[in-house]
């Protein structure tokens, strides 16, 4: 009886290489993850999810803010990333909602000075129920603050202002002139077009 040949099983893990993932310049290019990749091309576009606490190692409450970074380029054993998305953790958002109060949301697309376009969702929560006109006034204030401040920011300045609450504080200060609110913040900020994409669109 002929001896059957046994096929050599490939060790897929041994074929992979490990790369260090760096955050964008807005976070001083800090290393944030160590990931296996089969080849450089397949790793481009991979999204890394972390919390603000993972980056800053500070207050435990920073776990309630989630950030997503997309692998943009691989050079040897290092991967660089771009900022992709920021959002509240679902548990945090649920903790803000209380019976007998109003939740007001507002969505707008904004462009930074250097051509990055983000879709932003602002959420405001009040002490008590508001009528339609007051809700509309809060949305107008949020829109005005964003349209004045964000077009003057670079991508790095925008990320810092989003993650560390500068935009939230500006909107809160303006909204308080209309009505007392418990919370105002950027619930979600999502990159929808890079500066390179904007240039390509203009040249098409």
MDAnalysis code that builds the backbone (N, CA, C; Angstrom):
import MDAnalysis as mda
import numpy as np

u = mda.Universe.empty(612, n_residues=204, atom_resindex=np.repeat(np.arange(204), 3), trajectory=True)
u.add_TopologyAttr("name", ["N", "CA", "C"] * 204)
u.add_TopologyAttr("resid", np.arange(1, 205))
u.add_TopologyAttr("resname", ["UNK", "UNK", "UNK", "UNK", "UNK", "UNK", "UNK", "UNK", "UNK", "UNK", "UNK", "UNK", "UNK", "UNK", "UNK", "UNK", "UNK", "UNK", "UNK", "UNK", "UNK", "UNK", "UNK", "UNK", "UNK", "UNK", "UNK", "UNK", "UNK", "UNK", "UNK", "UNK", "UNK", "UNK", "UNK", "UNK", "UNK", "UNK", "UNK", "UNK", "UNK", "UNK", "UNK", "UNK", "UNK", "UNK", "UNK", "UNK", "UNK", "UNK", "UNK", "UNK", "UNK", "UNK", "UNK", "UNK", "UNK", "UNK", "UNK", "UNK", "UNK", "UNK", "UNK", "UNK", "UNK", "UNK", "UNK", "UNK", "UNK", "UNK", "UNK", "UNK", "UNK", "UNK", "UNK", "UNK", "UNK", "UNK", "UNK", "UNK", "UNK", "UNK", "UNK", "UNK", "UNK", "UNK", "UNK", "UNK", "UNK", "UNK", "UNK", "UNK", "UNK", "UNK", "UNK", "UNK", "UNK", "UNK", "UNK", "UNK", "UNK", "UNK", "UNK", "UNK", "UNK", "UNK", "UNK", "UNK", "UNK", "UNK", "UNK", "UNK", "UNK", "UNK", "UNK", "UNK", "UNK", "UNK", "UNK", "UNK", "UNK", "UNK", "UNK", "UNK", "UNK", "UNK", "UNK", "UNK", "UNK", "UNK", "UNK", "UNK", "UNK", "UNK", "UNK", "UNK", "UNK", "UNK", "UNK", "UNK", "UNK", "UNK", "UNK", "UNK", "UNK", "UNK", "UNK", "UNK", "UNK", "UNK", "UNK", "UNK", "UNK", "UNK", "UNK", "UNK", "UNK", "UNK", "UNK", "UNK", "UNK", "UNK", "UNK", "UNK", "UNK", "UNK", "UNK", "UNK", "UNK", "UNK", "UNK", "UNK", "UNK", "UNK", "UNK", "UNK", "UNK", "UNK", "UNK", "UNK", "UNK", "UNK", "UNK", "UNK", "UNK", "UNK", "UNK", "UNK", "UNK", "UNK", "UNK", "UNK", "UNK", "UNK", "UNK", "UNK", "UNK", "UNK", "UNK", "UNK", "UNK", "UNK", "UNK", "UNK"])
u.atoms.positions = np.array([
    [0.850, -1.191, 0.000],
    [0.000, 0.000, 0.000],
    [0.882, 1.236, 0.000],
    [0.602, 2.115, -0.915],
    [1.449, 3.297, -1.044],
    [1.259, 4.203, 0.159],
    [2.388, 4.727, 0.637],
    [2.327, 5.617, 1.784],
    [1.766, 6.974, 1.327],
    [0.738, 7.433, 2.015],
    [0.129, 8.708, 1.650],
    [1.052, 9.861, 2.044],
    [1.120, 10.823, 1.137],
    [1.923, 12.013, 1.448],
    [1.130, 12.929, 2.378],
    [1.789, 13.409, 3.373],
    [1.134, 14.340, 4.299],
    [1.495, 15.763, 3.892],
    [0.458, 16.568, 3.694],
    [0.691, 17.964, 3.305],
    [1.174, 18.756, 4.513],
    [2.159, 19.568, 4.266],
    [2.678, 20.400, 5.354],
    [1.685, 21.530, 5.635],
    [1.255, 21.633, 6.871],
    [0.322, 22.690, 7.272],
    [1.102, 23.969, 7.498],
    [0.654, 25.012, 6.817],
    [1.336, 26.299, 6.963],
    [0.998, 26.923, 8.315],
    [2.006, 27.468, 8.932],
    [1.807, 28.194, 10.173],
    [1.519, 29.648, 9.816],
    [0.219, 29.977, 9.781],
    [-0.169, 31.314, 9.337],
    [0.367, 32.400, 10.253],
    [0.453, 32.126, 11.549],
    [0.954, 33.143, 12.476],
    [2.429, 33.417, 12.247],
    [3.167, 32.356, 11.876],
    [4.601, 32.541, 11.642],
    [4.845, 33.367, 10.379],
    [3.877, 33.329, 9.443],
    [4.013, 34.092, 8.205],
    [3.706, 35.575, 8.393],
    [3.010, 35.902, 9.468],
    [2.648, 37.300, 9.699],
    [3.817, 38.067, 10.319],
    [3.760, 39.395, 10.118],
    [4.709, 40.238, 10.840],
    [3.912, 41.139, 11.775],
    [4.548, 41.620, 12.809],
    [3.889, 42.459, 13.788],
    [4.349, 43.899, 13.603],
    [3.380, 44.820, 13.607],
    [3.723, 46.230, 13.420],
    [3.164, 47.053, 14.579],
    [3.873, 48.111, 14.899],
    [3.445, 49.040, 15.936],
    [2.593, 50.130, 15.300],
    [1.391, 50.313, 15.822],
    [0.464, 51.309, 15.284],
    [0.637, 52.623, 16.040],
    [0.880, 53.698, 15.283],
    [1.072, 55.011, 15.881],
    [-0.168, 55.883, 15.695],
    [-0.461, 56.696, 16.685],
    [-1.546, 57.663, 16.582],
    [-1.120, 58.827, 15.688],
    [-2.067, 59.629, 15.200],
    [-1.711, 60.795, 14.381],
    [-0.957, 61.851, 15.197],
    [-0.495, 62.886, 14.500],
    [0.282, 63.955, 15.138],
    [-0.500, 64.659, 16.239],
    [-1.825, 64.682, 16.129],
    [-2.644, 65.330, 17.163],
    [-2.513, 64.651, 18.519],
    [-2.007, 63.417, 18.529],
    [-1.728, 62.691, 19.771],
    [-0.240, 62.346, 19.866],
    [0.577, 63.202, 19.262],
    [2.048, 63.083, 19.347],
    [2.596, 61.761, 18.813],
    [1.839, 61.133, 17.911],
    [2.271, 59.878, 17.278],
    [2.639, 58.801, 18.301],
    [1.883, 58.758, 19.388],
    [2.113, 57.754, 20.427],
    [1.767, 56.361, 19.909],
    [2.521, 55.320, 20.297],
    [2.137, 53.946, 19.934],
    [0.883, 53.545, 20.708],
    [-0.074, 52.934, 20.015],
    [-1.342, 52.597, 20.663],
    [-1.695, 51.121, 20.531],
    [-1.088, 50.418, 19.573],
    [-1.427, 49.003, 19.394],
    [-0.269, 48.285, 18.706],
    [-0.294, 46.969, 18.798],
    [0.713, 46.113, 18.178],
    [-0.069, 45.013, 17.476],
    [-0.088, 45.025, 16.122],
    [-1.003, 44.152, 15.394],
    [-0.251, 43.254, 14.397],
    [-0.807, 42.057, 14.134],
    [-0.214, 41.177, 13.128],
    [-0.771, 41.499, 11.744],
    [0.086, 41.489, 10.734],
    [-0.370, 41.709, 9.355],
    [0.246, 40.660, 8.440],
    [-0.551, 40.200, 7.484],
    [-0.057, 39.232, 6.503],
    [0.813, 39.928, 5.474],
    [0.329, 41.066, 4.972],
    [1.115, 41.896, 4.068],
    [0.660, 43.334, 4.255],
    [1.494, 44.274, 3.821],
    [1.228, 45.687, 4.068],
    [-0.088, 46.149, 3.445],
    [-0.357, 45.712, 2.205],
    [-1.547, 46.176, 1.500],
    [-2.838, 45.771, 2.211],
    [-2.861, 44.563, 2.759],
    [-4.078, 44.082, 3.418],
    [-4.338, 44.815, 4.725],
    [-3.303, 45.404, 5.297],
    [-3.465, 46.110, 6.573],
    [-3.955, 47.538, 6.392],
    [-3.750, 48.109, 5.190],
    [-4.199, 49.478, 4.935],
    [-5.724, 49.530, 5.044],
    [-6.217, 50.457, 5.811],
    [-7.656, 50.584, 6.007],
    [-8.175, 49.928, 7.271],
    [-7.337, 49.121, 7.930],
    [-7.787, 48.494, 9.171],
    [-8.065, 49.566, 10.223],
    [-9.151, 49.388, 10.973],
    [-9.542, 50.383, 11.971],
    [-9.218, 49.877, 13.377],
    [-8.575, 50.729, 14.159],
    [-8.205, 50.408, 15.534],
    [-9.129, 51.193, 16.466],
    [-9.798, 50.492, 17.368],
    [-10.712, 51.128, 18.328],
    [-10.057, 51.210, 19.701],
    [-10.052, 52.402, 20.287],
    [-9.500, 52.596, 21.633],
    [-10.413, 53.549, 22.401],
    [-10.154, 53.704, 23.687],
    [-10.845, 54.728, 24.469],
    [-9.860, 55.855, 24.756],
    [-10.399, 56.988, 25.166],
    [-9.522, 58.102, 25.519],
    [-8.609, 57.715, 26.679],
    [-9.110, 56.854, 27.560],
    [-8.286, 56.388, 28.685],
    [-7.091, 55.568, 28.198],
    [-7.283, 54.791, 27.137],
    [-6.175, 54.004, 26.583],
    [-5.031, 54.915, 26.136],
    [-5.384, 56.121, 25.687],
    [-4.384, 57.055, 25.171],
    [-3.730, 57.854, 26.294],
    [-4.567, 58.370, 27.194],
    [-4.061, 59.297, 28.218],
    [-3.704, 58.627, 29.538],
    [-4.287, 57.451, 29.800],
    [-4.057, 56.726, 31.055],
    [-4.380, 57.600, 32.265],
    [-5.451, 58.394, 32.134],
    [-5.788, 59.334, 33.197],
    [-7.013, 58.918, 33.976],
    [-7.993, 59.820, 34.031],
    [-9.233, 59.602, 34.763],
    [-9.992, 58.408, 34.194],
    [-10.476, 57.489, 35.052],
    [-11.255, 56.339, 34.552],
    [-12.481, 56.754, 33.746],
    [-13.016, 57.961, 33.968],
    [-14.190, 58.413, 33.215],
    [-13.878, 58.562, 31.728],
    [-12.597, 58.591, 31.372],
    [-12.207, 58.705, 29.966],
    [-12.562, 57.449, 29.172],
    [-12.940, 56.378, 29.865],
    [-13.390, 55.163, 29.171],
    [-14.689, 55.417, 28.397],
    [-15.411, 56.488, 28.747],
    [-16.714, 56.728, 28.114],
    [-16.595, 57.388, 26.744],
    [-15.370, 57.677, 26.309],
    [-15.162, 58.270, 24.990],
    [-14.367, 57.301, 24.112],
    [-14.951, 56.921, 22.979],
    [-14.323, 55.949, 22.082],
    [-13.755, 56.662, 20.858],
    [-12.568, 56.239, 20.448],
    [-11.923, 56.819, 19.279],
    [-11.523, 55.697, 18.322],
    [-11.598, 56.015, 17.028],
    [-11.275, 55.038, 15.993],
    [-10.217, 55.658, 15.065],
    [-9.168, 54.887, 14.804],
    [-8.096, 55.334, 13.931],
    [-7.910, 54.311, 12.814],
    [-7.702, 54.799, 11.597],
    [-7.577, 53.920, 10.430],
    [-6.129, 53.881, 9.963],
    [-5.619, 52.667, 9.745],
    [-4.247, 52.513, 9.249],
    [-4.146, 53.126, 7.859],
    [-3.209, 54.034, 7.717],
    [-3.082, 54.831, 6.498],
    [-1.857, 54.412, 5.676],
    [-0.797, 54.019, 6.381],
    [0.454, 53.685, 5.699],
    [1.289, 52.788, 6.596],
    [2.028, 51.862, 5.970],
    [2.943, 51.003, 6.727],
    [4.353, 51.188, 6.187],
    [5.273, 51.457, 7.093],
    [6.673, 51.645, 6.740],
    [7.504, 50.723, 7.624],
    [7.912, 49.597, 7.052],
    [8.669, 48.623, 7.849],
    [7.787, 48.000, 8.913],
    [8.134, 48.217, 10.176],
    [7.374, 47.634, 11.279],
    [6.553, 48.696, 12.018],
    [6.231, 49.783, 11.315],
    [5.444, 50.869, 11.899],
    [4.261, 51.205, 10.998],
    [3.097, 51.388, 11.609],
    [1.899, 51.784, 10.865],
    [1.449, 53.162, 11.347],
    [1.221, 54.080, 10.406],
    [0.677, 55.386, 10.763],
    [-0.831, 55.374, 10.518],
    [-1.539, 56.235, 11.213],
    [-3.001, 56.226, 11.156],
    [-3.556, 57.626, 10.931],
    [-4.826, 57.658, 10.538],
    [-5.582, 58.907, 10.502],
    [-6.766, 58.767, 11.455],
    [-7.198, 59.903, 11.990],
    [-8.353, 59.925, 12.879],
    [-9.604, 59.653, 12.063],
    [-10.393, 58.687, 12.500],
    [-11.573, 58.270, 11.731],
    [-12.886, 58.663, 12.407],
    [-12.962, 58.472, 13.724],
    [-14.238, 58.719, 14.390],
    [-14.058, 58.886, 15.899],
    [-14.934, 59.694, 16.473],
    [-15.026, 59.868, 17.917],
    [-16.489, 59.708, 18.283],
    [-16.768, 59.038, 19.405],
    [-18.165, 58.910, 19.815],
    [-18.265, 58.586, 21.296],
    [-19.423, 58.908, 21.848],
    [-19.713, 58.521, 23.222],
    [-19.946, 57.013, 23.274],
    [-19.497, 56.379, 24.349],
    [-19.872, 54.984, 24.588],
    [-21.377, 54.937, 24.843],
    [-22.031, 53.884, 24.401],
    [-23.494, 53.779, 24.530],
    [-23.932, 53.866, 25.993],
    [-23.143, 53.278, 26.890],
    [-23.499, 53.282, 28.304],
    [-23.486, 54.707, 28.852],
    [-22.517, 55.506, 28.397],
    [-22.422, 56.891, 28.849],
    [-23.622, 57.700, 28.367],
    [-23.985, 57.514, 27.094],
    [-25.123, 58.246, 26.548],
    [-26.409, 57.878, 27.288],
    [-26.578, 56.599, 27.575],
    [-27.776, 56.164, 28.312],
    [-27.824, 56.791, 29.706],
    [-26.669, 56.951, 30.318],
    [-26.621, 57.513, 31.679],
    [-27.013, 58.985, 31.703],
    [-26.906, 59.666, 30.567],
    [-27.241, 61.090, 30.507],
    [-28.745, 61.337, 30.388],
    [-29.455, 60.361, 29.841],
    [-30.886, 60.527, 29.571],
    [-31.686, 60.296, 30.849],
    [-32.527, 61.278, 31.169],
    [-33.360, 61.176, 32.370],
    [-34.820, 61.455, 32.026],
    [-35.688, 60.819, 32.771],
    [-37.121, 61.017, 32.564],
    [-37.494, 62.475, 32.890],
    [-38.370, 63.041, 32.081],
    [-38.839, 64.392, 32.339],
    [-37.947, 65.483, 31.777],
    [-36.907, 65.099, 31.034],
    [-36.016, 66.089, 30.421],
    [-36.110, 65.974, 28.899],
    [-35.499, 66.927, 28.210],
    [-35.482, 66.888, 26.743],
    [-34.095, 66.512, 26.248],
    [-34.072, 65.716, 25.189],
    [-32.829, 65.403, 24.486],
    [-32.915, 66.062, 23.113],
    [-32.007, 66.962, 22.847],
    [-31.993, 67.671, 21.566],
    [-30.744, 67.255, 20.809],
    [-30.903, 66.862, 19.556],
    [-29.742, 66.486, 18.750],
    [-29.704, 67.327, 17.474],
    [-28.500, 67.431, 16.946],
    [-28.287, 68.268, 15.766],
    [-27.131, 67.673, 14.981],
    [-27.300, 67.496, 13.682],
    [-26.259, 66.909, 12.824],
    [-25.867, 67.909, 11.743],
    [-24.563, 68.062, 11.531],
    [-24.089, 68.983, 10.491],
    [-22.757, 68.488, 9.938],
    [-22.489, 68.814, 8.687],
    [-21.189, 68.544, 8.072],
    [-20.346, 69.814, 8.150],
    [-19.111, 69.663, 8.594],
    [-18.217, 70.812, 8.741],
    [-16.879, 70.500, 8.084],
    [-16.202, 71.558, 7.634],
    [-14.905, 71.375, 6.975],
    [-13.823, 72.143, 7.730],
    [-12.696, 71.483, 7.991],
    [-11.579, 72.150, 8.653],
    [-10.835, 73.037, 7.652],
    [-9.958, 73.864, 8.179],
    [-9.210, 74.798, 7.346],
    [-8.386, 74.087, 6.282],
    [-7.912, 72.874, 6.604],
    [-7.077, 72.135, 5.655],
    [-7.860, 71.092, 4.850],
    [-9.197, 71.218, 4.810],
    [-9.972, 70.445, 3.847],
    [-10.523, 69.107, 4.279],
    [-10.514, 68.803, 5.583],
    [-11.115, 67.549, 6.058],
    [-12.583, 67.812, 6.399],
    [-13.469, 66.930, 5.972],
    [-14.892, 67.108, 6.218],
    [-15.376, 66.068, 7.227],
    [-16.055, 66.556, 8.254],
    [-16.578, 65.695, 9.313],
    [-18.086, 65.854, 9.419],
    [-18.747, 64.761, 9.746],
    [-20.163, 64.802, 10.091],
    [-20.256, 64.742, 11.613],
    [-20.827, 65.791, 12.190],
    [-20.865, 65.928, 13.640],
    [-22.293, 65.821, 14.142],
    [-22.455, 65.094, 15.243],
    [-23.755, 65.037, 15.925],
    [-23.596, 65.638, 17.313],
    [-24.311, 66.739, 17.536],
    [-24.325, 67.393, 18.837],
    [-25.540, 66.908, 19.612],
    [-25.366, 66.665, 20.907],
    [-26.496, 66.278, 21.748],
    [-26.540, 67.208, 22.959],
    [-27.734, 67.654, 23.302],
    [-27.937, 68.497, 24.481],
    [-29.039, 67.882, 25.336],
    [-28.839, 67.912, 26.652],
    [-29.848, 67.374, 27.567],
    [-30.185, 68.433, 28.604],
    [-31.466, 68.619, 28.836],
    [-31.943, 69.690, 29.708],
    [-32.458, 69.139, 31.032],
    [-32.744, 70.069, 31.955],
    [-33.303, 69.672, 33.253],
    [-34.779, 69.303, 33.127],
    [-35.496, 69.997, 32.232],
    [-36.923, 69.755, 32.075],
    [-37.311, 69.816, 30.600],
    [-38.523, 69.452, 30.309],
    [-39.004, 69.433, 28.930],
    [-38.994, 70.844, 28.335],
    [-38.567, 70.918, 27.068],
    [-38.549, 72.201, 26.360],
    [-39.576, 72.184, 25.239],
    [-40.051, 73.380, 24.894],
    [-40.950, 73.465, 23.754],
    [-40.147, 73.480, 22.452],
    [-40.833, 73.399, 21.334],
    [-40.177, 73.270, 20.028],
    [-39.302, 74.477, 19.703],
    [-39.746, 75.669, 20.050],
    [-38.974, 76.865, 19.706],
    [-37.654, 76.925, 20.462],
    [-37.656, 76.522, 21.719],
    [-36.417, 76.500, 22.502],
    [-35.435, 75.453, 21.956],
    [-35.968, 74.295, 21.565],
    [-35.119, 73.258, 20.969],
    [-34.487, 73.781, 19.676],
    [-35.293, 74.472, 18.882],
    [-34.788, 75.029, 17.617],
    [-33.702, 76.065, 17.890],
    [-33.873, 76.879, 18.935],
    [-32.892, 77.897, 19.286],
    [-31.553, 77.260, 19.684],
    [-31.612, 76.156, 20.402],
    [-30.380, 75.456, 20.806],
    [-29.646, 74.928, 19.573],
    [-30.394, 74.369, 18.620],
    [-29.771, 73.852, 17.396],
    [-29.103, 74.982, 16.601],
    [-29.770, 76.146, 16.551],
    [-29.197, 77.289, 15.824],
    [-27.902, 77.766, 16.469],
    [-27.873, 77.789, 17.797],
    [-26.662, 78.195, 18.507],
    [-25.520, 77.222, 18.220],
    [-25.810, 75.923, 18.282],
    [-24.785, 74.912, 18.003],
    [-24.246, 75.064, 16.591],
    [-25.136, 75.280, 15.641],
    [-24.728, 75.452, 14.248],
    [-23.855, 76.699, 14.083],
    [-24.213, 77.780, 14.752],
    [-23.456, 79.024, 14.632],
    [-22.053, 78.878, 15.200],
    [-21.931, 78.261, 16.366],
    [-20.613, 78.079, 16.984],
    [-19.719, 77.219, 16.093],
    [-20.259, 76.124, 15.571],
    [-19.455, 75.236, 14.737],
    [-19.048, 75.906, 13.427],
    [-19.964, 76.646, 12.824],
    [-19.658, 77.285, 11.534],
    [-18.640, 78.414, 11.686],
    [-18.536, 78.979, 12.883],
    [-17.566, 80.049, 13.125],
    [-16.187, 79.512, 13.512],
    [-16.163, 78.452, 14.305],
    [-14.892, 77.993, 14.886],
    [-14.180, 76.912, 14.076],
    [-14.902, 75.908, 13.613],
    [-14.252, 74.752, 12.990],
    [-13.558, 75.092, 11.668],
    [-14.118, 75.949, 10.789],
    [-13.402, 76.289, 9.556],
    [-12.069, 77.009, 9.783],
    [-11.838, 77.479, 11.023],
    [-10.570, 78.138, 11.355],
    [-9.552, 77.154, 11.929],
    [-9.937, 75.899, 12.100],
    [-9.068, 74.893, 12.719],
    [-8.421, 73.992, 11.671],
    [-7.200, 73.558, 11.946],
    [-6.590, 72.481, 11.165],
    [-7.174, 71.157, 11.663],
    [-6.873, 70.078, 10.968],
    [-7.362, 68.770, 11.388],
    [-6.901, 68.436, 12.808],
    [-5.642, 68.720, 13.120],
    [-5.127, 68.411, 14.458],
    [-5.806, 69.265, 15.522],
    [-6.034, 70.532, 15.229],
    [-6.722, 71.403, 16.184],
    [-8.163, 70.946, 16.396],
    [-8.810, 70.511, 15.315],
    [-10.186, 70.038, 15.426],
    [-10.265, 68.789, 16.302],
    [-9.352, 67.853, 16.093],
    [-9.357, 66.622, 16.890],
    [-9.173, 66.944, 18.362],
    [-8.212, 67.821, 18.667],
    [-7.976, 68.214, 20.054],
    [-9.220, 68.877, 20.646],
    [-9.840, 69.795, 19.887],
    [-11.010, 70.516, 20.381],
    [-12.204, 69.588, 20.584],
    [-12.298, 68.544, 19.766],
    [-13.380, 67.569, 19.885],
    [-13.171, 66.657, 21.083],
    [-12.002, 66.057, 21.143],
    [-11.728, 65.049, 22.165],
    [-11.648, 65.652, 23.568],
    [-11.087, 66.854, 23.671],
    [-10.891, 67.450, 24.991],
    [-11.960, 68.473, 25.370],
    [-13.026, 68.558, 24.573],
    [-14.208, 69.288, 24.999],
    [-14.245, 70.778, 24.740],
    [-13.307, 71.330, 23.965],
    [-13.303, 72.773, 23.708],
    [-14.559, 73.200, 22.948],
    [-14.937, 72.446, 21.924],
    [-16.146, 72.782, 21.161],
    [-17.378, 72.662, 22.062],
    [-17.415, 71.621, 22.890],
    [-18.526, 71.446, 23.826],
    [-18.667, 72.669, 24.734],
    [-17.540, 73.157, 25.271],
    [-17.565, 74.292, 26.196],
    [-18.070, 75.553, 25.510],
    [-17.643, 75.765, 24.264],
    [-18.079, 76.951, 23.519],
    [-19.592, 76.922, 23.280],
    [-20.096, 75.733, 22.905],
    [-21.540, 75.618, 22.664],
    [-22.319, 75.758, 23.971],
    [-21.821, 75.146, 25.025],
    [-22.477, 75.225, 26.333],
    [-22.605, 76.676, 26.805],
    [-21.506, 77.429, 26.666],
    [-21.524, 78.829, 27.114],
    [-22.568, 79.639, 26.358],
    [-22.704, 79.376, 25.057],
    [-23.681, 80.114, 24.251],
    [-25.108, 79.654, 24.536],
    [-25.302, 78.352, 24.713],
    [-26.639, 77.811, 24.961],
    [-27.187, 78.279, 26.308],
    [-26.312, 78.430, 27.302],
    [-26.759, 78.831, 28.646],
    [-27.423, 80.201, 28.658],
    [-27.165, 80.984, 27.618],
    [-27.811, 82.293, 27.528],
    [-29.294, 82.153, 27.163],
    [-29.654, 80.974, 26.654],
    [-31.042, 80.708, 26.259],
    [-31.771, 79.910, 27.333],
    [-31.136, 78.807, 27.772],
    [-31.778, 77.900, 28.717],
    [-30.701, 77.116, 29.470],
    [-31.017, 76.735, 30.690],
    [-30.063, 75.930, 31.468],
    [-30.077, 74.493, 30.951],
    [-28.901, 73.963, 30.645],
    [-28.788, 72.581, 30.167],
    [-27.860, 71.794, 31.083],
    [-28.126, 70.504, 31.195],
    [-27.279, 69.632, 32.016],
    [-26.012, 69.221, 31.281],
    [-26.153, 69.057, 29.963],
    [-25.016, 68.540, 29.193],
    [-25.146, 68.967, 27.736],
    [-24.047, 69.381, 27.158],
    [-23.951, 69.607, 25.711],
    [-22.632, 68.998, 25.253],
    [-22.671, 68.232, 24.184],
    [-21.425, 67.651, 23.719],
    [-21.514, 67.063, 22.327],
    [-20.344, 66.805, 21.776],
    [-20.262, 66.104, 20.491],
    [-20.422, 64.621, 20.766],
    [-21.608, 64.100, 20.455],
    [-21.846, 62.664, 20.657],
    [-21.036, 61.841, 19.659],
    [-20.905, 62.363, 18.439],
    [-20.189, 61.623, 17.401],
    [-19.575, 62.596, 16.397],
    [-18.359, 62.324, 15.994],
    [-17.702, 63.075, 14.916],
    [-17.053, 62.054, 13.996],
    [-17.493, 62.034, 12.739],
    [-17.037, 61.011, 11.797],
    [-16.415, 61.658, 10.569],
    [-15.212, 61.219, 10.218],
    [-14.546, 61.712, 9.013],
    [-15.261, 61.159, 7.783],
    [-15.709, 62.059, 6.895],
    [-16.385, 61.594, 5.683],
    [-15.588, 61.923, 4.419],
    [-14.596, 62.819, 4.530],
    [-13.722, 63.058, 3.381],
    [-12.394, 63.639, 3.864],
    [-11.302, 63.067, 3.378],
    [-9.978, 63.574, 3.720],
    [-9.637, 64.751, 2.828],
    [-8.564, 65.446, 3.180],
    [-8.111, 66.569, 2.355],
    [-7.735, 66.081, 0.955],
    [-7.108, 64.889, 0.873],
    [-6.745, 64.328, -0.424],
    [-7.994, 64.050, -1.276],
    [-9.041, 63.564, -0.630],
    [-10.292, 63.304, -1.333],
    [-10.927, 64.574, -1.834],
    [-10.804, 65.638, -1.058],
    [-11.357, 66.931, -1.455],
    [-10.620, 67.470, -2.673],
    [-9.292, 67.354, -2.674],
    [-8.482, 67.818, -3.813],
    [-8.825, 67.028, -5.067],
    [-8.953, 65.712, -4.923],
    [-9.273, 64.850, -6.073],
    [-10.625, 65.227, -6.658],
    [-11.586, 65.563, -5.776],
    [-12.915, 65.942, -6.236],
    [-12.860, 67.249, -7.038],
    [-12.067, 68.192, -6.570],
    [-11.946, 69.477, -7.240],
    [-11.276, 69.350, -8.613],
    [-10.387, 68.367, -8.730],
    [-9.631, 68.192, -9.982],
    [-10.389, 67.317, -10.972],
    [-11.440, 66.673, -10.529],
    [-12.191, 65.748, -11.418],
    [-12.910, 66.517, -12.517],
])
